Amino acid sequence: MSITKPAPAPEADSSAGVPPQHLTGRLKLVLAVLLVAQFMLAVDFSILNVALPAIGDGLGFSLADLQWIATAFALSAAGFTLFFGRVGDLVGRKRIFLGSLALLGLSSLAGGLAATPEILIVARVAQGLATAAATPAGLALLTISFPEGPLRRKALGLNGALMSAGFTAGAVLGGVLTDLLSWRWAFFINVPVALAVLLIAPAVIKELRPTTRPKVDLPGALAVTLGLLALVFGLTQAGEHGWTHPVALASLLAGIVLLITFYFIERKTAQPLVPVHVLKKRNVAWGNVLGLLAFVTETSLVYLLTLYLQKTLGFSALTAGISFGVLGAGTVVGGMIAPKVMARTSTLTTLIAGGLLQTVFTAVLLFLGDTSASMGLLLPATFLGGVGNMLVIVGFMVTATTGLPDHEQGLATGLASMSQQVGITMGTPIMSAIVTATTAGAVTAGAILHGVTIAIAANAALVLLGVLIAAVALRTKRHTAHA
């Protein structure tokens, strides 16, 4: 017996008339507010990486428990993204966006003032939940504020550039703040930014509101949230203990089973969290696969090069962090030119060209040596690889959010945000496991270089896999510039 699904609730447009064809003064302000918020959220993913040893010393974390500072954030950020993205569709993205930024500011203040490891971990969980809610809500507000076509591509290009640059800037900023002030400022810096956005955003951001509010699909929400939590936890355990560790294997298996269960729940539910017809759209499904690979590869490359710079070349954490400024510059350039590349060619061509560029310049890093002279190779390669990666990320965002009505944009951006955050979480454990297996426990400069080289080869292979997927899976879809 088939279940007839009700038609989506109509929505009242907050701005009647012909969609704008250029950036008006109000749209520029909307764009600035949303981009500042998204940049801050991206910074949070990496700002504590360099500060972890200092936090451990300051609060008395054991070496084994130190990884929970990152894991607690990653679990909540990745596990609840899809759920909060859909809740934003139902109750209002603006409300979710503002509420989550307030939570981020308060939890950052609590983290900076934390006197015990337990308080810090609770603050990190709250930061992760705030990120899980704010990221898809902010992206949904961005996509509904700018109509499909050149304006949306430009907005998503800038957003992608700042998100990727924020991840890189976090590593630099974390090192600078920890060195010059204290690790606590890696938390405190969020507070004035969140406050500024909260003061400005209510007056400039508008949204479409549903005339009726469907019920939240609780079984589906529970299945997908627990599935993602299990999957991310399994990945972090695999990175720490190896892929054959019983806890890692059990968590990964449980995550896969729960996500399969989620799919079957959605097929039978009258008002699903994720309508199956959306998952069957080729651009949504394969676009998110490409986004997942893009974030797996570039964020884990930062980890690999951090190992190389500190363990092989002997650079300080601060110097290594500053070196990634070149990669950040490449992502900014990539985000700025991506809309122009799509306008001149197509989204599919941009995805393939960006992937090939990233593949080539990731492979160039296979020739890194054990002397500082290799910086002459590393810096231009990371810059150009960053350009390519950002072309893929912007292409993925456009692909995965095109062709869906406004009332499903929170869902589309929730899926995209989930792909982004799970990709960020997956990349480091995968590459860490490769390095660990290759070095067999050796910690000499030569052994680390060998392990990093093998992992870089795997990284380049994953980027190339993304190129092949785009060329094959999207070849019959024209993602032209004139959507």
Secondary structure, 3 states (H helix, E strand, C coil): CCCCCCCCCCEECCCCCCCCCCCCHHHHHHHHHHHHHHHHHHHHHHCCCCCHHHHHHHHCCCCCCCCHHHHHHHHHHHHCHHHHHHHHHHHCHHHHHHHHHHHHHHHHHHHHHCCCHHHHHHHHHHHHHHHHHHHHHHHHHHHHHCCCCHHHHHHHHHHHHHHHHHHHHHHHHHHHHHHHCCCCHHHHCHHHHHHHHHHHHHHHCCCCEECCCCCCCHHHHHHHHHHHHHHHHHHHHHHHHCCCCHHHHHHHHHHHHHHHHHHHHHHHCCCCCCCHHHHCCHHHHHHHHHHHHHHHHHHHHHHHHHHHHHHHCCCCHHHHHHHCHHHHHHHHHHHHHHHHHHHHCEHHHHHHHHHHHHHHHHHHHHHCCCCHHHHHHHHHHHHHHHHHHHHHHHHHHHHHHCCCCHHHHHHHHHHHHHHHHHHHHHHHHHHHHHHHHHHCCCCCHHHHHHHHHHHHHHHHHHHHHHHHHHHHHCCCCCCECCC
